[in-house]
Amino acid sequence: MQMIIVDDEAHWVDNLSMFKPWHTLGIEQVHRAYSAQEALQIIETNPIDIVISDIIMPEMTGLELIERVRAVDGRIKCIILSGHSDFEFTKKALQNQAIDYLLKPPTDEELFGAVRIAIDQLNREWEQISSVERTVHTLRENLPLLQGQLLLDAFRGQPMADEEWERKLENYLLPFHEGEAVLLLVRIEEASDYTKKMGPQLLEYAMMNMAQEILGESCEVWGVKEEHGYLAFVLQFKGISTVAGRGAKLEKLAIQLQYKVKQFLRASISIVMTDGFRFPQQLPERYLQATSYFRQIVGDEREFVTRALDVDPSLSQRPLDALYLPPSFMNLLEAGRWEAVKEKISAVCVELDRDWAESLEHCMEAGFVIGSSFTYLAHRNGQSLTRLIGPDMEMMQNGEAFSTISKLRNWSLRVLTKLQEANSDQASDSRSTYVSKLQAFAEKNLHLDVSLRALADHVNLHPTHLSKIYKIETGEGISDYVSRLRMERACHKLKTTDKKVYEISQEIGYLDPAYFIKVFKRQFGVTPQEYRDGHETHDRVL
């Protein structure tokens, strides 16, 4: 857990954060903030669990702070410290659900007792959130979506161990098991005016329900709308033992479904069925077989019900499996998963060596997909692939890069390295741009709101992301930079102008001069006026 201690008196913050054995309570990190605004910035960029705050602070009181904190995250637990036993303070603290209201100086027993209560409450709340019962309830609320996504992943050939299949089928309440299954694809073709008024989503939903009703009498049914627009159903028969019996029953059910859709939904459909196959191992190839059958055999014909016959693999070509297995090259490149791209290139070349060593077409197929993915990434980043890869562009254009498997492998990995380097340089340039914009804004608007939120809004980034970028580029936190900038500006004005301390305080963003004086003295060991007087004395001596 993480905790933050907030007080404008530095000795309280430093003493409580540095010299108490918080680790014995399970507190992994204790943050320090010397103002409410600084605390809000830290809370915005760190997963804070507990806030211990003084109640009387300049600019924003501890009560206002915990009100703001709970508006952002109601799970954060707050403890108030105060030198005042005022009942109104206590009442407001309780209204804001503070864990405790402790008078300064609290004993270790009081302080640790309050933090233990906060930790116990947090543990109970998170145990409830992560409980099996709540997880199961949430799972069941989203079952249709999860079931559909699992089937789509299976169609795409997403690798999954047998144990993982069994676990997901059980968790998603799918009554399927390893064994024989069939696949049925439905293509919606013509819709009447009546059906058109329903809209495509409602029509598809009605067809899914009708299929469940008709097919469900004899089969376990698992359906989804797949990426080509077909309604796809995986079926396992409940009690028919013979292959012939299952085939005849399936054809009868398919014809019945087609007829009922036309009768009640006034729409025409075509249906392609596969022969029985081993589920789940052969599901991806049967899915490809069924979609290919629609494309090659059924074509533009209407109201077909047919079986997708097995094709002799020796009489046909087929695409490279590794090339199209998800995630795709484009997805991996977009995500910046460079090592995964290398592994995918290696897998493609292994398959080429094993199955298509004599096929120039397959080598070209792989090269075109990889090359187009590289081009897409360059253009997505606003760059020219020709400029990025130089002479390697000519090899792609004249086909030399794809003329052999060895050349394809070497060219792909070489170009990938160039793209990775260019992406790294661009990321660094982008970070530098954000840093420059932030610093220019802060320097110009130091007298206004230069909180982390205001700075993030100015550069259109999330506060957490901006903090990380700034830290990577400068090695300094944003709040540290703003504080340093304010102190540098204050020193400059104290040395070069006759402005009063309260005027300088307002010009650098401190609305409360007393607080400015306190911060300045904490930084330099002297008050602003003492700093000015010492500088003037030094000048006279010179």
N, C-alpha and C positions, 0 to 999 in steps of 0.2 A: 504494500500500500504506500501511497505518497501523501504527505501532509505539508501544509504551508503555514508559517507563523508570520503574522502581520502586525506591525507596530511602528509608529514613527520614532520611537525611542530605540536606537540601534542596540543598546546594551541588553534590552529585554529580548530582542529578536536573536541576537548572537548567542546569548547565554542559554536560552531555551532550545535553540536549534543545535548547538554544538556540544553542550555539556550535559545532555540528558541521554540515558541509554534507551532511545526510542526503538532500537533494533530488537530489544527484548519483547516488545509488543508486536513485532512483525512489520514495523514501519521501515520501508527500504530506503526512502529518500525524504529529507526534510528541506523544503524550499524556504527562502527568506525574502520578505518584502518589507520595505520601509515606508510604504504608503498603500492606500487602498487601490489606486490606479495601477501601481506596479503589481499588486496582487492579482488584479483582474487580467492583466496581460499574461502572467505566469499561468493562471488557471485556464486561460484560453488555449494555451499551447502545451499543457501537461495534464495527464490524467489524475488530477487531484482528488483525493477521497475525503480528507479532513482539513478544515480551516480553523485555526486558532487566531482570533483577532482581538486587538485592543478596541475599546468602544469609542474613545475620544481621540480622533485624528483630524488633522486639517484636510480640507478639500472634500472629504467623504468620511462619515462616521462608520464605525464597525457595524452598526445596525443597518445602515444603507448598503454597506458592502455585502452582508449576508443576504439581504433582500435581492440584490443584483445576482449574487451567486446562485441562489435557489431558483431564480427565474431562468438561469442558463441550464442548470442541472439540479433537479430536485433531490437527487440521491446524495449529493455532497453534504457531509455532516459538519456543523459549525459549533464552535465553542467560543464564548465571549469572555474576555479578561477586562477588568475595569478596576479603577481606584475608587469608584463611587458605588455606594450601596443604594442608589436611587431606585425606588419601586417602579417608576415609569420605565426606566431602562430595562429592568428585569422583565416587566410585562411585555414590552415590545420584542425583547429577545425571545421570549416564549412564543409569542405570536408568529415569529419567523422560524419556529421549530428548532431553536438552538438546543443543543444537547445539554449544555450547562452554562451557568453564569457565575464565574469565579472572581473573587476579589483578589486584587494584587496585594502582596505577592502570594500566589497560591503555593500550598505545600506540594511536594512531589506526589503525595498520596492523593490529594485532590485532583491534580492535573492528570496523573496517570489513570485515576479512576474514571474521569470524564472521557479520556481517549479510549479506554477499554469499552465503555458503554457505546461510543461511536463505532468502534470496530465490531462489536457484537451485533449492532443494528445492521451495519453494512453486510456482514456475513450472512445474517438471516435473510436479508432482502435478496442478495445474489444467489443464495441457495434456493430460494423460492423461484427466482427467475430461471435458473438453470436446472430446476428439478425435472425428473423424468416425467412426472405427470404433466407438467406444463409443456415440456418439449413434445410429448406425444399428442397433446391437445392441439398445439400449433401445427404439428405435422399433419394431423388429420384434416385440419381446416384447409391445408394446401395440397391435399392428396392428388386431386386431378392434375394440377400443374406439375407436381413432382413425377407422377406416373407418366405423363406425356413426355416430359423431358428425358426420362430414363429410356423410353422407347426410341426417341429421336437419337439419343446418343448411341443406342444399340444399332440402329440403322446405319449410322456413320462409321461403325466399326470401332467405337471408343473402347480401348483395351480395358478389360475388367476381369479380375481373378474369379474363379468359381465361387469362392467363399463370399466375395463381395456381392456377386449376383444373388446368392441365396439370402444374404442379409438384407439387401435392398428390396427384393421381392417380398420378404416377410414384413419389413418395416412399412412398406407402401401398400400392404394388404392386397397384394396381387397373388391370386391362387394358381400360380404357374410353377412348374418344376422342370428340371432337366429331362428332356425326352422329346417325343415327336410333337411337332406343331405345324400349322400351315399359316400362310400369310394371304390376306385378301386386300386388294387395293380397289378403291372406288373412285371413279372420276365423275364429277358432276358436269353435265353437258348442257342441257337446255332447261330453262326455267320459265314457267308461265308468268303472266302479269301478276297473278295472285302470289306466286312464290317470290317474285322480285320485290314485292312490297314488304316481305319478311326481312329482306336484307341477307347478305351472304352468311353472316355469322349465325344468325338465328336458324337459317336453313341447314347449315352444317351441324348445328347443335341438335336440331330435330332429327337429322339423318343418323347421327351418332346414337341418339336414344332409340331410334327405330331399329338400328342394327343390333344394339345391345338386347333389345326385346326379342327379336327374331332369332338371332344367332345364339343368344344366351340359354335357350332351352336345351341345346345339345352341346354347347361349348363354353369353356371359360373364354371371355372376350376382353381384350386389352386394345384400346383404340387411341388414335391421335391424328391430327391433321399434320401431314409432313410438308417438307419445304417446297415440293413441286405442286402443292395444292390438292394432292390425293388425300382421301380419308383412308388410313391404313389400320388394319385390324390383325393382330396376332391371335390365333385360335388354338386351343387344346381341347380335344373331344373328351367328354366326361365318361362315356361308357361304351362307345362303339369300338369293338376290338379289331375287326378286319379292315385291311387297307381299302378294299373295294367298297365296303360298307361306308367307311368314312368319306371316300371320294364321292359316292352317289349322294350321300346326305349333304355334303357341302354344296354340290351343284344345285340341289333342290332348295337349300336355304338361300343361296345367292340369287336364284331366279325369283324366289318369294320376296326377297328384299327389294330387288329391282321393281317388281310389280307393285308392292305396297308404297314405295316412294312415288311412283307415277300416279297411283290411285289417290293417295292422301296428301302428298306434297306437290303433286302436279309438276314433277321435274323428272328428267330422264338421266340415267346413269349407265356407265359401263363398269364391268367388274372383271378383274383379272385375279385368278387364284393360283397359288403354287401347289406343287405336290408336297407331301410331308417331308420335313427336314428335322435335323437334330437341333433342338433349342437349348441354349441360346447360341451355340457355337456357329451354326450356319445361317443365322438370321441376316447378317449384313449381305452375304452373297445372294440370298433369296430375294432380299429387298431390291438389289440391283437387277436381278433377273426379271422381277415383276415390272419395274419401271421401264426397263429396256423393252419388254414385251409390249407394253402400252405404246411405246414410241415406234417400234419397228413393225409390229404385227397389226395391232388395232388401229394405229394411226388416227385418221380423222373420222373413221367410222363411228356410228352412234349405236347405243344400246346393245353393246356386246356383253356376253357373259362367257368367258373362256378360261381355259387353264394354260398357264405358262409352262410350256414344255421344256424339258432339260435340253441344253445345247451342248453338243460334243465339243469340249474345250480344244481338242486338237484341230478343229476346223475353223477356229476363230481367233482373232487377236483379242487382247484385253488390256485395259489401262494399267498403269503402275499403281499397285495398292499403296505403297509407302508415300507416294507423291500426294495422294488425296486424303489420307487419313487425317482427321483433325488432331491438333490445331493446324490450320493451313500455314503455308509460308507467309502469307500476308499478315495473318493474325500474330504470328510469332515476331515478325519484323516490327509491326506496329507497337507491340508490347516491349520491344527492346530485349527480347530473350535470345541473345546472341548464341549462347551455348546450345540452346535447344534447336536453333536454326542449323548449327553445325551438325548436330546429331541427326537431324532430318535429312540433310544433304548426304550424310554417310549412309543412312538407311536406304535412301533412293539408289545410291550407287551400288550398294550390296545387292539389292534386288535386281538391278540391271545386270550385274556380273553373274548372278545366279540363273536368272530366267531369260534374259534378253541380250546376251552378250553379242549376238550377231545381228541385232535389230537396230539399225540407224534411226528408224522412226521413233522407237521408244526413247532413245538417247535425246533426240530432238524434242520429243514431248516433254521430257524432264527439263531440258534447257529452256524451252519457251516459258514454262510455268515459273521456273526460278528467275529467269531474266525479266519477265513481266512483273514479278513481285518486287525485284530490286528497283525497277523503273518506277513502280507505284510508290515505294517508300521515298525515293528521291523527290518525286513530284509532290508527294504529301508534305514533305518538309520544305517545299518551295525552292528546290535545287534542281540542277541539271545533272542527269546521270552521266552524260558525256564528260562534263567538267570533273565529276567526282572520280571516275575510274580511268580516264585517259585512254591509253592504247587498248585496254580491255574492251572498250566499246566497239572497236573495229572487229575484234574477234567475235563478238556477239552478232554484229550486223552481217558478216560474211559467213557465219555458221561454223567457223573453225572451232569455237569454244565447245560445240556440241558434237564434233565429228567422232570423238571417241569417249568412252566412259572415263578414262584417266584425265583427258583434257577437261571434261565437264566438271569433274571433282576439283581439280586444281583451280580452274577459272572461277568456279562458284565460291570456293573458300577465299581466294585472293580478293575477289570483289567484295565479299562480305566483310573482310577485314578493313577495306577502304571505307565502306559505308559506316562501319562501327566507329572508326576514327573520326569521320566527318560528323557523325551524330554526337559524339562526345564533345568535339569542338563547338558545335552549334549549341549544345546544352550549356556549355561554359559561357559562351557569348550571351546566351539568353539570360543566364543568371546574373551576369555582369550588368546587363541592361536594367534588370529589375533593381539591383543594388543602386545603380546610378540614379534611377528615377526616385527611389525611396529617399536617398540622401539629399537630392535636390529639393524634394518636397519638404523634408524635415527642416533643412537650413532656411528655407523661405518662410515656413509657417510655424516656427518654433513657439511663437506667442499664441498659437491656436491649438487645436486638437491634433497632437501627433502620437496618439495612442496606437497600439498595434492594429486595432480594428480600422482606424482612420487610414493608416499607411497601407494596409492590405486592400482597402476599398479603392485607394488611389491607383494602385497598380493592378487591380482586378485579380487578386489571388486570395486564396483562403489564408487566414492568419497563421495556421500551423505550417502550411507549405512555405509561406513567405519567411517565417522564422528559420526553417531548415535551410532554405536557399541562402539567406543572409549569413547564417553561421558557417555554411560550407565555403562561401566566397571570402568572408572577412575574418573568420575565426572569432567573431564577437557577436554577442546577442544583441537584438534590436534595442531592448530596454537599456542595456549598457551603453550602446552607441548614443541614444537620445540623452541619457544622463550625462555622458562625457561631453556631448555637444553643448548642452546647457551650461555645464561648468566652464568650458572653454570660452563660450560666449560671455558668460558672467565676468570671468577674469579679464577678458579683453575690454569690456565696457567699464569695469572698475578702474582699469589702468588708463584708459584713453578718453573717458568722458567724466563730466561732473554730475551725471544723473544720480538721483537719490537711489538708495538701495531698493526701496519699494517699486520704483519705476523700472529698474533693471529686472527685478523679480517678475513683474508682469510681462516684460518684453521677451523673457525666455520661457514663459509658460507656467510660472508659479503664481497662482492667484493669491496665496497667503504668504506675505513677506516673512512671517515668523517661521513658517515651514521652510522657506528658501534659506533663511539664515541657518536653521538647524542642519539642513542637508549640506550646505556649503561648509559648515564647521566640521561635520563628520568627514567630509572629503579632504579638507586641507588643514584641519586642526586650528583654524582661526575663523573669526566671523568675517563677512564681506568688508565691513568697515575697517577691521584690523588689517585685512589683506591690502586694502587701498592705502591705509596710513603707512604700512610697512613699505609698500612700493614707492610712495612719495618720499619717504625718508631715504630710501636707497638712492633715488634719483638726485636728491640734494647732496648726498655724500659724494656721488660721482661728479 
